[in-house]
Amino acid sequence: MLKLYTWTTPNGYKVPMMLEECAIPYEIVPINISAGQQHSPEYITINPNSKIPALVDTEAGLTIFESGAILMYLAEKTGRFLPTEGKGRYEVIQWLMFQMGNVGPLLGQAHHFRQNAPEKILYAIDRYTNEAARLYGVMESRLAAAPYLGGAEYSIADIATWPWVRRHERHGQKLEDFPQVKRWYDAIEARPATIRALEAVDAAAAPLKNAA
């Protein structure tokens, strides 16, 4: 049995997208990060970094945190969405690392300083909005050369990145300015597994949000 600890954030949607694509049964345990549940002693035993998501594979006796590591684990477990060897494997991994090291942290900062910071710091807003535009430009160039970030086939690199691009407006970006990114985004949004994953996480989180 797979038990997924997650919430309604870009990082929180990645693993359900993969699980739905692979038709793997799983249980969602919502962790309300707005209420600080990620800092509970019980959860810290699962993820010492107090972040979501985290995955517990009870049959394998394995607990994994960090969304990129979870996606790689599931890809190797199922033999899907990550080539097993050669150039193709490392093309996918490098774009997965691009998301983990750049897209997530820097777009998260753009979102924070544009919308959530208690005071408007123009330097920070400009810095991270411009960096967001640069990253969207990197993706635009890549997607002009290949259908997906990892190459010809849909992969965990796309699964990791798409939920972040879903919040493009919060990063100060318009998808119309990046037509290849928009083409890629629309195709993934229409995948049945994507729709199921979003619905599953939102439904699991709804009772905690409504109780707040």
C-alpha positions in Angstrom: 0.0 0.0 0.0 1.2 3.5 -0.8 0.4 6.3 1.6 0.9 9.8 0.2 1.2 12.8 2.5 0.5 15.8 0.4 -1.4 19.1 0.0 -2.8 21.4 -2.7 0.5 23.0 -3.8 2.5 22.5 -7.0 4.8 20.0 -5.2 1.8 18.4 -3.7 0.2 17.5 -7.1 3.2 16.0 -8.7 3.2 12.5 -7.1 -0.6 12.0 -7.6 -0.2 12.8 -11.3 2.4 10.0 -11.5 0.3 7.6 -9.5 -2.7 8.2 -11.6 -0.8 7.7 -14.8 0.5 4.4 -13.6 -2.9 3.3 -12.1 -1.3 2.5 -8.7 -3.7 2.4 -5.8 -2.8 4.9 -3.1 -4.2 6.7 0.0 -3.9 10.4 0.4 -3.2 11.8 3.9 -3.7 15.5 3.6 -1.2 17.7 5.5 -2.6 21.2 6.0 0.6 23.2 5.7 -1.4 26.4 6.3 -2.2 25.1 9.8 1.4 24.0 10.4 0.6 20.2 10.4 3.9 19.6 8.6 5.7 20.6 11.8 4.0 18.0 14.0 6.3 15.5 15.7 4.4 12.6 14.0 5.0 14.1 10.5 8.7 14.9 11.2 9.3 11.2 11.7 8.2 10.8 8.1 9.8 13.9 6.6 12.5 15.5 8.8 12.5 18.5 6.5 8.8 19.3 7.4 7.7 19.6 3.8 5.2 17.9 1.5 5.0 15.5 -0.2 6.2 12.3 1.4 5.5 8.7 0.4 5.3 5.6 2.5 5.5 2.3 0.7 4.3 -0.1 3.4 5.0 -3.3 1.4 8.6 -2.2 0.7 9.1 -0.8 4.2 10.3 2.5 2.6 9.7 6.1 3.3 10.7 8.8 0.8 10.6 12.5 0.9 11.4 15.1 -1.8 9.1 15.0 -4.8 11.9 14.4 -7.3 13.1 11.4 -5.4 9.6 10.0 -5.1 9.0 10.4 -8.9 12.2 8.6 -9.6 11.3 5.8 -7.2 7.9 5.3 -8.8 9.4 5.5 -12.3 11.8 2.7 -11.5 9.1 0.7 -9.6 6.8 0.8 -12.6 9.2 1.0 -15.5 7.4 4.1 -16.8 8.1 7.8 -17.6 11.9 7.4 -17.2 14.1 5.6 -19.7 16.1 2.9 -18.1 19.5 3.7 -19.7 21.4 5.9 -22.1 21.1 9.4 -23.3 17.3 9.5 -22.9 17.5 8.7 -19.2 19.8 11.6 -18.4 17.9 14.0 -20.6 14.9 13.3 -18.4 16.9 13.5 -15.2 18.5 16.8 -16.1 15.2 18.4 -16.7 13.8 16.9 -13.5 16.8 18.5 -11.7 16.1 21.8 -13.6 12.6 21.8 -12.0 13.9 20.9 -8.5 16.8 23.4 -8.5 15.3 26.2 -10.5 11.6 26.2 -11.4 10.3 25.3 -8.0 12.5 27.5 -5.8 12.6 30.6 -8.0 9.0 30.5 -9.1 8.1 30.0 -5.5 10.0 33.2 -4.6 8.3 35.1 -7.4 4.9 34.0 -6.1 5.9 34.9 -2.5 7.2 38.4 -3.2 4.4 39.2 -5.7 1.5 38.0 -3.5 2.4 36.9 0.0 5.1 39.1 1.4 3.9 41.4 4.2 5.5 44.3 2.4 6.1 45.0 -1.3 9.8 44.9 -1.9 10.2 46.1 -5.5 13.7 44.9 -5.9 12.6 41.3 -4.9 9.5 41.5 -7.1 11.5 42.6 -10.1 14.3 40.1 -9.5 12.1 37.0 -9.2 9.6 38.1 -11.9 12.5 38.6 -14.3 14.0 35.3 -13.3 10.6 33.6 -13.8 10.5 35.0 -17.3 14.0 33.7 -18.0 13.0 30.2 -16.8 9.9 30.2 -18.9 12.1 31.2 -21.8 14.4 28.2 -21.1 11.4 25.9 -21.3 10.1 27.7 -24.4 13.4 27.0 -26.2 13.5 23.4 -25.1 9.9 22.7 -26.1 10.5 24.3 -29.5 13.0 21.5 -30.0 11.1 18.6 -28.5 7.5 17.7 -27.6 8.3 17.3 -24.0 11.0 18.5 -21.6 12.7 15.1 -21.5 12.5 14.6 -25.2 10.0 12.8 -27.4 8.0 11.1 -24.7 6.1 12.4 -21.6 8.2 11.8 -18.5 8.6 12.6 -14.8 10.3 15.8 -15.9 7.0 17.1 -17.3 5.1 15.7 -14.3 7.4 17.6 -11.9 7.2 20.9 -13.8 3.6 21.2 -15.0 2.0 22.0 -11.6 4.4 24.9 -11.2 3.5 26.3 -14.7 -0.2 26.0 -13.7 0.4 29.0 -11.5 2.0 31.2 -14.2 -0.1 34.2 -13.4 1.3 34.2 -9.8 4.8 34.4 -11.4 3.8 37.4 -13.5 3.8 35.4 -16.7 1.4 34.9 -19.6 1.4 31.6 -21.4 0.5 33.4 -24.6 4.0 34.9 -24.5 5.4 31.3 -24.6 3.5 29.4 -27.3 5.5 26.2 -27.0 5.1 26.2 -23.2 1.3 26.8 -23.7 1.1 23.9 -26.2 2.9 21.6 -23.8 0.8 22.9 -20.8 -2.5 22.4 -22.6 -1.7 18.8 -23.6 -0.8 17.8 -20.1 -3.8 19.6 -18.6 -6.1 17.5 -20.8 -4.6 14.1 -19.8 -7.2 12.1 -17.8 -4.6 11.2 -15.1 -3.9 14.9 -14.6 -7.5 15.6 -14.1 -7.9 12.7 -11.7 -4.9 13.7 -9.7 -6.0 17.3 -9.2 -9.5 16.2 -8.2 -8.1 13.6 -5.7 -5.9 16.0 -3.9 -8.5 18.7 -3.8 -11.1 16.3 -2.5 -8.8 15.0 0.2 -7.9 18.5 1.4 -11.4 20.0 1.3 -12.6 18.8 4.7 -9.5 20.4 6.4 -9.9 23.6 4.4 -13.6 23.8 5.3 -12.9 23.2 8.9 -10.4 26.1 9.1 
